[in-house]
Amino acid sequence: MPPLVEELPDNKVRLTVDVPSADVHHAVEHAASDLAESVKIPGFRKGKVPMPVLVSRIGKERLYTEAIESHIAGWYGSAVARTRIRPAEQPELDYELPATDDQDWRFTATVSVLPKPVVADWKQVQVPYAEPEVPEDYVEHELNVLRSTIAELSPAEGRPAKQGDTVVIDFAAGDGGQRDYVVELGSGRLLPELEEQIAGMSVGETKDVELDRPGDEESAPVQVTMKEIKEKVLPPLDDELARSASEFDTVDELRADVEQRLREQLEAEADEAFRRATLDRLVEASNVSVSGPLVDARTRTLLRELDNVMRRSGGSLDTYLQLSGEPAEALIARLREQAAASVAGELLLEAAADQLGIEVTDEEVDAAFTERFEDAEAVLAQAREAGAYESEREAMRLARALDRIAAEVKRIPPEQAEAREQIWTPDKEKPKTETKLWTPGS
């Protein structure tokens, strides 16, 4: 049965959630498996304790408590997604432990929610849009990249090495080294400080290059000898190139294909930018403003994501603050503004999707998972258990709502929108910081 939603005073709701017996049984088995790994019972290896023996040892209450506590968050999350409520804080859960794992089970969750906004008439909202044009130099660049892939290498006479050259060098560092190392300058295969000093060397020249070491380690000199410098000789842009480097017979056909692919890419980027601008303008027109625990949680998520990005590149949040010169308080304020904008956008799209009567079937959600994952059956099972299945359904629903809205707003030329921005209004006195609205599918 779908969760029952009971509206309470002060923007609160009470969810009554029924959990099927199969899910209860699975939770108990999962908890038993985890406990069997941690409980020592004489005569049995860890993980091999039969269920009756385990229950007699730890007690049924502990087993069922572990089962419910480890799974109720997922059941609650799935119920939230299915009912499309927007919790503003952690829920108050109320339940009694199941008497058995072969019967359905029920719990309630009382939680404060954000009120639904009133959606402005988006058909009257004006959003700037310009048809993308493919610059000629973009096409030339792509054609030159293609020429470069089949270019011949020829000795570079009477000049030092430069970016784009293929060089042959000898390395010597301490007791080790490498001879006849071939590398293209600018390909990213060498340390930046090493490549910077190799560029400018001539054939026969030997140079000691100092490399910075992390920490307090002394710099290690590397002796580099330039042995050969070769430059790319690009083939002429003609029909023969088209036949040898592509499936086309003429260079005109090749150029048309390159231009079409670039146009499709630019159109996709322009459409995504337009969707973001549409949601931004609609939030502004609907006068949606949010705050509270949901925005706080989203801010923490953005902060964690930034930290993860920095750590993957070998840095940290402290490194980011040092490089950007941005005070920590300013960073938090900026992320909070982005979080509030994204939450406001989601609330608005939920209200619009309800207004439009948009629904997403199980078959459509299954197809979305199947398209993205090879082992879709296993992923679907995990998604249903963790509540991600309903989250995917809601994301698809919001994306369709934004598609509908973006198709019905008024598109105006960017110069017209810019001219209107120059007109003074009282709100222009307020300082604005850049925000990036989350959009479904972005």
C-alpha positions as CSV (number, residue, x, y, z in Angstrom):
1,M,0.0,0.0,0.0
2,P,1.2,3.5,-0.7
3,P,2.2,5.5,2.4
4,L,-0.6,7.4,4.1
5,V,0.0,11.2,4.5
6,E,-1.9,12.9,7.3
7,E,-1.5,16.7,7.4
8,L,-1.0,18.2,10.9
9,P,-0.8,21.8,12.1
10,D,2.3,23.9,11.8
11,N,3.4,22.5,8.4
12,K,3.8,19.0,9.8
13,V,2.7,15.7,8.4
14,R,2.5,12.2,9.7
15,L,3.4,9.3,7.4
16,T,2.1,5.9,8.0
17,V,4.3,3.4,6.2
18,D,3.4,-0.3,5.6
19,V,6.5,-2.5,5.0
20,P,5.7,-5.8,3.2
21,S,6.6,-9.0,5.0
22,A,9.2,-9.9,2.3
23,D,11.1,-6.7,3.1
24,V,10.9,-7.4,6.8
25,H,12.2,-10.9,6.3
26,H,15.0,-9.6,4.2
27,A,15.9,-7.1,6.8
28,V,16.0,-9.8,9.5
29,E,18.2,-12.1,7.4
30,H,20.5,-9.2,6.6
31,A,20.8,-8.3,10.3
32,A,21.4,-12.0,11.2
33,S,24.2,-12.2,8.7
34,D,25.9,-9.1,10.1
35,L,25.5,-10.2,13.7
36,A,26.8,-13.7,12.9
37,E,30.0,-12.1,11.7
38,S,30.5,-10.2,15.0
39,V,29.2,-12.6,17.6
40,K,31.5,-15.4,18.9
41,I,29.7,-18.6,19.6
42,P,31.8,-21.7,20.6
43,G,31.7,-24.4,18.0
44,F,30.7,-22.2,15.1
45,R,32.8,-20.1,12.7
46,K,32.0,-16.4,12.2
47,G,29.3,-16.0,9.7
48,K,28.2,-19.7,9.9
49,V,25.9,-19.5,12.9
50,P,22.5,-21.0,12.2
51,M,19.6,-18.7,12.8
52,P,18.0,-20.6,15.8
53,V,21.4,-20.7,17.6
54,L,22.0,-17.0,16.9
55,V,18.5,-16.1,18.2
56,S,19.0,-18.2,21.4
57,R,22.4,-16.5,22.0
58,I,21.5,-12.8,21.4
59,G,17.8,-12.8,21.7
60,K,15.0,-12.1,19.3
61,E,14.6,-8.5,20.4
62,R,18.2,-7.6,19.6
63,L,18.0,-9.2,16.2
64,Y,14.8,-7.4,15.3
65,T,16.1,-4.1,16.7
66,E,19.2,-4.4,14.5
67,A,17.0,-5.3,11.5
68,I,14.6,-2.4,11.9
69,E,17.2,0.2,12.8
70,S,19.5,-0.7,9.8
71,H,16.6,-0.5,7.3
72,I,14.1,2.0,8.5
73,A,15.9,4.9,7.0
74,G,15.6,3.4,3.6
75,W,12.0,2.6,4.0
76,Y,11.3,6.2,5.3
77,G,13.3,7.7,2.4
78,S,11.3,5.6,-0.1
79,A,8.1,6.8,1.5
80,V,9.2,10.4,1.4
81,A,10.0,10.1,-2.3
82,R,6.7,8.3,-3.1
83,T,4.6,10.9,-1.3
84,R,6.7,13.8,-2.6
85,I,6.8,15.6,0.7
86,R,9.8,17.9,1.5
87,P,11.0,17.2,5.1
88,A,12.5,20.3,6.8
89,E,14.1,18.3,9.7
90,Q,14.7,14.7,10.9
91,P,11.5,12.7,11.5
92,E,10.1,11.4,14.8
93,L,9.8,7.7,14.2
94,D,7.2,5.7,16.2
95,Y,6.9,1.9,16.0
96,E,6.9,-1.4,17.9
97,L,9.2,-4.2,16.9
98,P,7.6,-6.8,14.6
99,A,6.4,-10.0,16.3
100,T,7.5,-12.1,13.4
101,D,9.2,-11.6,10.0
102,D,6.5,-13.3,8.0
103,Q,3.9,-10.5,8.4
104,D,3.6,-7.0,7.1
105,W,4.9,-4.3,9.5
106,R,3.9,-0.6,10.1
107,F,5.6,2.5,11.4
108,T,4.8,6.2,11.5
109,A,7.0,9.2,10.9
110,T,6.1,12.7,12.0
111,V,8.1,15.5,10.3
112,S,8.0,19.2,9.6
113,V,7.7,19.9,5.8
114,L,8.3,22.9,3.6
115,P,5.1,24.5,2.3
116,K,4.4,24.1,-1.5
117,P,5.0,27.3,-3.4
118,V,2.5,28.9,-5.8
119,V,3.9,28.6,-9.3
120,A,3.8,31.8,-11.4
121,D,2.3,31.6,-14.9
122,W,5.4,30.5,-16.8
123,K,3.8,31.2,-20.1
124,Q,4.3,34.9,-19.2
125,V,7.9,34.5,-18.1
126,Q,10.5,35.8,-20.5
127,V,13.9,34.0,-20.9
128,P,16.7,35.1,-23.2
129,Y,17.8,32.7,-25.9
130,A,20.1,32.9,-28.9
131,E,20.3,30.3,-31.6
132,P,23.9,29.0,-31.5
133,E,26.1,29.6,-34.4
134,V,29.2,27.6,-35.2
135,P,32.3,29.8,-35.5
136,E,34.4,29.1,-38.5
137,D,37.5,28.8,-36.3
138,Y,35.9,26.0,-34.4
139,V,35.5,24.0,-37.6
140,E,39.0,24.8,-38.7
141,H,40.3,23.7,-35.3
142,E,38.6,20.3,-35.6
143,L,39.8,19.8,-39.1
144,N,43.4,20.6,-38.0
145,V,43.1,18.1,-35.1
146,L,42.1,15.5,-37.7
147,R,45.0,16.5,-39.9
148,S,47.3,16.2,-36.9
149,T,46.3,12.6,-36.3
150,I,47.8,11.5,-39.7
151,A,50.6,14.1,-39.9
152,E,54.1,13.0,-40.7
153,L,57.0,13.8,-38.5
154,S,59.9,15.7,-40.0
155,P,63.2,16.9,-38.5
156,A,63.0,20.5,-37.3
157,E,66.0,22.2,-38.7
158,G,67.8,25.2,-37.1
159,R,65.5,25.9,-34.2
160,P,64.9,24.9,-30.6
161,A,62.1,22.6,-29.4
162,K,58.7,24.1,-28.9
163,Q,55.2,23.0,-27.8
164,G,53.7,20.4,-30.3
165,D,57.1,19.0,-31.3
166,T,58.0,15.4,-30.8
167,V,61.4,15.1,-29.1
168,V,63.9,12.3,-28.3
169,I,65.7,12.9,-25.1
170,D,68.0,11.2,-22.6
171,F,67.3,11.4,-18.8
172,A,69.9,10.9,-16.1
173,A,69.1,11.3,-12.4
174,G,71.3,9.9,-9.7
175,D,72.1,6.3,-10.5
176,G,69.2,5.9,-12.9
177,G,68.0,7.3,-16.2
178,Q,66.4,6.5,-19.5
179,R,67.7,6.8,-23.0
180,D,65.9,7.7,-26.2
181,Y,62.7,8.7,-24.5
182,V,60.1,9.9,-27.1
183,V,57.5,12.4,-26.1
184,E,55.3,15.1,-27.6
185,L,55.7,18.4,-25.8
186,G,52.3,19.6,-24.5
187,S,50.8,16.1,-24.3
188,G,50.9,16.1,-20.5
189,R,53.2,13.1,-20.1
190,L,55.9,15.1,-18.4
191,L,56.0,17.1,-15.2
192,P,55.1,20.8,-16.1
193,E,58.3,22.2,-14.6
194,L,60.3,19.6,-16.6
195,E,58.5,20.2,-19.9
196,E,58.8,24.0,-19.4
197,Q,62.6,23.8,-19.3
198,I,62.9,21.2,-22.2
199,A,61.0,23.6,-24.5
200,G,63.7,25.9,-25.9
201,M,66.5,23.3,-25.9
202,S,68.4,22.6,-29.2
203,V,69.7,19.3,-30.6
204,G,72.9,18.3,-28.8
205,E,72.2,20.5,-25.8
206,T,72.4,19.2,-22.2
207,K,70.7,20.8,-19.3
208,D,70.4,20.2,-15.5
209,V,66.7,20.6,-14.5
210,E,65.8,21.1,-10.9
211,L,62.6,19.5,-9.8
212,D,60.7,20.6,-6.7
213,R,60.1,17.9,-4.2
214,P,57.2,17.9,-1.7
215,G,57.9,18.6,1.9
216,D,61.4,19.2,3.0
217,E,63.1,17.0,0.5
218,E,65.9,18.5,-1.4
219,S,65.4,19.2,-5.1
220,A,66.7,16.4,-7.4
221,P,68.6,17.6,-10.5
222,V,67.7,15.7,-13.7
223,Q,70.2,15.9,-16.6
224,V,68.4,16.1,-19.9
225,T,70.1,15.8,-23.3
226,M,68.2,16.8,-26.4
227,K,68.9,14.2,-29.2
228,E,66.2,14.9,-31.9
229,I,63.4,17.4,-32.6
230,K,60.7,16.6,-35.0
231,E,57.8,18.7,-36.1
232,K,54.4,17.7,-37.5
233,V,53.9,18.2,-41.2
234,L,50.2,18.5,-41.7
235,P,48.7,17.0,-44.9
236,P,46.8,19.4,-47.2
237,L,43.1,19.7,-46.5
238,D,41.7,18.0,-49.6
239,D,39.6,15.1,-50.8
240,E,42.4,12.7,-50.3
241,L,42.6,13.6,-46.6
242,A,38.8,13.1,-46.3
243,R,39.1,9.6,-47.8
244,S,42.1,8.6,-45.7
245,A,40.9,10.0,-42.3
246,S,37.1,9.7,-42.5
247,E,34.2,7.9,-44.1
248,F,33.6,10.8,-46.5
249,D,34.8,11.1,-50.2
250,T,35.2,14.8,-50.3
251,V,36.5,17.5,-48.0
252,D,33.2,19.4,-48.4
253,E,31.3,16.5,-47.0
254,L,33.8,16.2,-44.1
255,R,33.6,19.9,-43.3
256,A,29.8,19.7,-43.3
257,D,29.9,16.7,-40.9
258,V,32.2,18.5,-38.5
259,E,30.1,21.6,-38.6
260,Q,26.9,19.6,-37.9
261,R,28.5,17.8,-34.9
262,L,29.7,21.1,-33.5
263,R,26.2,22.6,-34.0
264,E,24.6,19.7,-32.2
265,Q,27.1,20.1,-29.3
266,L,26.5,23.9,-29.1
267,E,22.7,23.4,-29.3
268,A,22.8,20.9,-26.4
269,E,24.9,23.4,-24.3
270,A,22.6,26.3,-25.2
271,D,19.5,24.2,-24.3
272,E,20.9,23.3,-20.9
273,A,21.8,26.9,-20.2
274,F,18.3,27.9,-21.3
275,R,16.7,25.3,-18.9
276,R,18.8,26.7,-16.1
277,A,17.8,30.3,-16.9
278,T,14.2,29.2,-17.2
279,L,14.1,27.8,-13.7
280,D,16.0,30.8,-12.4
281,R,13.5,33.2,-13.9
282,L,10.5,31.1,-12.7
283,V,11.8,31.0,-9.1
284,E,12.2,34.8,-9.2
285,A,8.7,35.3,-10.7
286,S,7.2,32.9,-8.1
287,N,9.0,34.7,-5.3
288,V,10.1,31.5,-3.7
289,S,12.5,31.8,-0.8
290,V,13.5,28.8,1.4
291,S,15.6,28.3,4.5
292,G,16.0,26.0,7.4
293,P,17.3,22.4,8.0
294,L,16.8,21.3,4.3
295,V,19.0,24.2,3.1
296,D,21.5,23.5,5.8
297,A,21.8,19.8,4.8
298,R,22.1,20.8,1.1
299,T,24.9,23.3,2.0
300,R,26.8,20.5,3.8
301,T,26.4,18.3,0.8
302,L,27.8,21.0,-1.5
303,L,30.7,21.5,0.9
304,R,31.5,17.8,1.0
305,E,31.4,17.6,-2.8
306,L,33.8,20.5,-3.1
307,D,36.1,18.8,-0.5
308,N,35.9,15.6,-2.5
309,V,36.8,17.3,-5.7
310,M,39.8,19.0,-4.1
311,R,41.0,15.7,-2.5
312,R,40.8,13.9,-5.8
313,S,43.2,16.5,-7.2
314,G,45.5,16.1,-4.2
315,G,44.4,19.2,-2.4
316,S,41.9,20.1,0.4
317,L,39.4,22.8,1.3
318,D,42.2,24.7,3.0
319,T,44.1,24.6,-0.3
320,Y,41.1,25.9,-2.1
321,L,40.7,28.8,0.3
322,Q,44.4,29.6,0.0
323,L,44.3,29.6,-3.8
324,S,41.1,31.5,-4.2
325,G,41.7,34.0,-1.4
326,E,38.1,33.5,-0.3
327,P,37.3,33.6,3.4
328,A,35.7,30.5,4.8
329,E,32.7,32.5,5.9
330,A,32.2,33.8,2.4
331,L,32.5,30.3,0.9
332,I,29.8,29.0,3.3
333,A,27.5,31.9,2.5
334,R,28.0,31.3,-1.3
335,L,27.3,27.6,-1.0
336,R,24.2,28.3,1.2
337,E,22.9,30.6,-1.5
338,Q,23.4,27.9,-4.1
339,A,21.7,25.4,-1.8
340,A,18.7,27.6,-1.2
341,A,18.4,28.2,-4.9
342,S,18.5,24.5,-5.7
343,V,15.9,23.6,-3.0
344,A,13.6,26.4,-4.2
345,G,13.9,25.1,-7.8
346,E,13.0,21.6,-6.7
347,L,10.0,22.8,-4.7
348,L,8.8,24.9,-7.6
349,L,9.1,22.0,-10.1
350,E,7.3,19.6,-7.8
351,A,4.4,22.0,-7.6
352,A,4.5,22.5,-11.4
353,A,4.6,18.7,-11.9
354,D,1.6,18.3,-9.6
355,Q,-0.2,21.1,-11.5
356,L,0.5,19.4,-14.9
357,G,-0.4,15.9,-13.6
358,I,3.0,14.5,-14.7
359,E,3.6,10.8,-13.6
360,V,6.4,8.4,-14.3
361,T,5.6,4.7,-14.5
362,D,7.6,1.8,-13.0
363,E,8.4,0.7,-16.5
364,E,10.0,4.0,-17.3
365,V,12.1,4.0,-14.1
366,D,13.2,0.5,-14.9
367,A,14.2,1.5,-18.4
368,A,16.3,4.4,-17.0
369,F,18.3,2.1,-14.7
370,T,18.6,-0.5,-17.5
371,E,20.0,2.1,-19.8
372,R,22.7,3.2,-17.3
373,F,23.8,0.0,-15.7
374,E,24.8,-3.4,-17.1
375,D,23.7,-5.4,-14.0
376,A,20.4,-3.5,-13.9
377,E,18.5,-6.2,-12.0
378,A,20.9,-6.1,-9.0
379,V,21.1,-2.3,-9.1
380,L,17.3,-2.1,-9.2
381,A,17.0,-4.3,-6.1
382,Q,19.5,-2.1,-4.2
383,A,17.8,1.0,-5.4
384,R,14.4,-0.1,-4.2
385,E,15.8,-1.1,-0.8
386,A,17.7,2.2,-0.3
387,G,14.9,4.5,-1.6
388,A,16.9,5.5,-4.7
389,Y,14.2,4.0,-7.0
390,E,11.6,6.5,-5.9
391,S,14.2,9.3,-6.0
392,E,14.9,8.4,-9.6
393,R,11.2,8.5,-10.4
394,E,10.9,12.0,-8.9
395,A,14.0,13.3,-10.7
396,M,12.5,12.1,-14.0
397,R,9.2,13.7,-13.1
398,L,10.8,17.1,-12.3
399,A,12.9,16.9,-15.5
400,R,9.7,16.4,-17.5
401,A,8.1,19.4,-15.7
402,L,11.0,21.6,-16.6
403,D,10.9,20.4,-20.2
404,R,7.3,21.4,-20.4
405,I,7.9,24.8,-18.8
406,A,11.0,25.5,-21.0
407,A,8.9,24.8,-24.1
408,E,6.2,27.3,-23.0
409,V,8.1,30.3,-21.7
410,K,8.6,33.3,-23.9
411,R,12.0,33.3,-25.6
412,I,13.4,36.8,-26.1
413,P,16.7,37.9,-27.7
414,P,19.6,38.3,-25.2
415,E,20.0,42.0,-26.2
416,Q,16.4,42.6,-25.2
417,A,16.9,40.9,-21.9
418,E,20.1,42.9,-21.3
419,A,18.4,46.2,-22.1
420,R,15.7,45.4,-19.5
421,E,18.4,44.6,-17.0
422,Q,19.7,48.1,-17.4
423,I,16.4,49.6,-16.3
424,W,16.7,50.5,-12.6
425,T,14.4,48.9,-10.1
426,P,14.6,49.0,-6.2
427,D,15.9,45.4,-6.1
428,K,18.9,46.4,-8.3
429,E,20.3,48.1,-5.2
430,K,20.8,44.7,-3.5
431,P,24.2,43.1,-4.1
432,K,23.9,39.8,-6.0
433,T,26.2,36.9,-6.0
434,E,26.3,34.2,-8.7
435,T,24.2,31.1,-8.0
436,K,24.0,27.9,-10.0
437,L,20.5,26.5,-9.9
438,W,20.3,22.7,-9.9
439,T,18.2,21.5,-12.8
440,P,16.9,17.9,-13.3
441,G,19.1,16.0,-15.7
442,S,22.0,18.5,-15.4
